[in-house]
């Protein structure tokens, strides 16, 4: 199984969510997802100030294999896209839970984080897909 930090929340569509403790969350794609995509060559991050609903497609990751929409795990307002990914999209491959984050948002309701998957539940989702 790929790397799954226990302090993150996950979605069935392979995004991870980190509670930053300041009323914002950081979102990226999981180690499993980046491994399945292969070498990432382009990332389109969402615009600051954009309001998104849960499960809205709000970013795009392109690899040598395919282009994939990235979905917002929860509703909220985008406060920052990872601009560094324009020059170093492969940061998602090398550091999916660190420098490879995709966007930050202010959730409309922090309580919905409790409804996302923990690491064990996400691991089961990946196992079921295999």
C-alpha positions as CSV (number, residue, x, y, z in Angstrom):
1,X,0.0,0.0,0.0
2,X,1.2,3.5,-0.8
3,X,1.9,6.1,1.9
4,X,-1.2,7.2,3.8
5,X,-0.6,9.7,6.6
6,X,-3.0,9.0,9.5
7,X,-3.6,12.8,10.2
8,X,-5.3,13.4,6.9
9,X,-8.8,12.8,5.6
10,X,-9.4,11.2,2.2
11,X,-12.1,11.0,-0.5
12,X,-13.1,8.1,-2.7
13,X,-11.9,10.1,-5.7
14,X,-8.3,10.1,-4.3
15,X,-8.0,13.6,-2.8
16,X,-6.5,14.2,0.6
17,X,-7.5,17.0,3.0
18,X,-5.4,18.5,5.8
19,X,-7.0,20.7,8.5
20,X,-4.5,23.6,8.8
21,X,-6.0,24.5,12.2
22,X,-6.6,28.1,11.1
23,X,-10.1,27.7,9.5
24,X,-8.6,26.5,6.2
25,X,-7.8,23.1,4.7
26,X,-5.2,22.0,2.1
27,X,-6.1,19.6,-0.6
28,X,-4.0,17.4,-2.9
29,X,-4.1,14.0,-4.5
30,X,-3.0,10.8,-2.8
31,X,0.3,8.9,-3.3
32,X,-1.8,6.1,-4.8
33,X,-3.4,8.6,-7.3
34,X,-0.1,10.2,-8.4
35,X,1.4,6.7,-8.8
36,X,-1.5,5.6,-11.0
37,X,-1.2,8.8,-13.1
38,X,2.5,8.5,-13.7
39,X,4.7,11.5,-14.4
40,X,2.7,14.7,-13.9
41,X,3.5,17.3,-16.6
42,X,0.9,20.0,-16.1
43,X,-1.4,21.2,-13.3
44,X,-4.2,23.7,-13.6
45,X,-5.0,25.1,-10.1
46,X,-8.3,26.9,-9.2
47,X,-8.5,30.7,-9.0
48,X,-8.5,32.4,-5.7
49,X,-11.9,33.5,-4.5
50,X,-13.8,30.9,-6.4
51,X,-16.6,29.3,-4.5
52,X,-17.0,25.5,-5.0
53,X,-19.5,22.9,-3.9
54,X,-18.5,19.5,-2.6
55,X,-17.4,17.2,-5.5
56,X,-17.1,20.1,-8.0
57,X,-14.3,19.6,-10.5
58,X,-12.0,22.5,-9.7
59,X,-8.5,21.6,-10.9
60,X,-6.8,19.5,-13.6
61,X,-3.8,17.3,-13.4
62,X,-2.2,16.1,-16.6
63,X,0.3,13.2,-16.8
64,X,2.0,11.4,-19.5
65,X,-0.9,8.9,-19.3
66,X,-4.1,11.0,-18.9
67,X,-5.7,14.2,-17.7
68,X,-7.7,14.0,-14.5
69,X,-10.1,16.4,-12.9
70,X,-9.5,17.1,-9.2
71,X,-12.6,17.5,-7.1
72,X,-13.2,19.7,-4.1
73,X,-13.7,17.3,-1.2
74,X,-15.9,19.9,0.6
75,X,-17.8,23.2,-0.2
76,X,-16.0,26.4,0.4
77,X,-14.0,29.3,-1.0
78,X,-10.6,28.8,-2.7
79,X,-8.1,30.9,-0.9
80,X,-4.9,29.8,-2.7
81,X,-3.8,27.6,-5.6
82,X,-0.3,26.2,-5.5
83,X,1.3,28.5,-8.0
84,X,4.7,26.6,-7.8
85,X,3.1,23.7,-9.6
86,X,3.2,25.8,-12.8
87,X,7.0,25.4,-12.9
88,X,7.3,22.1,-10.9
89,X,4.2,19.9,-11.6
90,X,6.3,16.9,-10.7
91,X,6.2,18.0,-7.1
92,X,3.0,16.0,-7.0
93,X,5.0,12.9,-7.8
94,X,7.9,13.5,-5.5
95,X,5.9,15.1,-2.5
96,X,2.2,14.4,-2.8
97,X,1.5,15.4,0.8
98,X,4.0,18.2,1.0
99,X,5.1,20.5,-1.9
100,X,2.6,18.8,-4.2
101,X,-0.5,20.3,-2.5
102,X,-2.9,21.7,-5.1
103,X,-5.2,24.2,-3.4
104,X,-6.3,25.6,0.0
105,X,-9.9,26.6,0.8
106,X,-12.0,27.9,3.6
107,X,-14.7,25.4,4.2
108,X,-18.3,26.5,4.4
109,X,-18.6,24.0,7.3
110,X,-15.6,22.5,9.0
111,X,-17.8,19.8,10.5
112,X,-18.0,18.0,7.1
113,X,-14.4,17.0,7.5
114,X,-15.7,14.3,10.0
115,X,-17.6,12.8,7.1
116,X,-14.5,12.1,5.0
117,X,-12.6,8.9,5.0
118,X,-9.8,8.2,7.5
119,X,-6.6,6.4,6.3
120,X,-7.9,2.9,7.0
121,X,-11.2,3.5,5.2
122,X,-9.4,5.0,2.2
123,X,-7.0,2.0,2.2
124,X,-10.0,-0.2,1.9
125,X,-11.4,1.9,-1.1
126,X,-8.0,1.4,-2.9
127,X,-8.0,-2.3,-2.1
128,X,-11.6,-2.7,-3.4
129,X,-10.5,-1.0,-6.7
130,X,-7.7,-3.5,-7.2
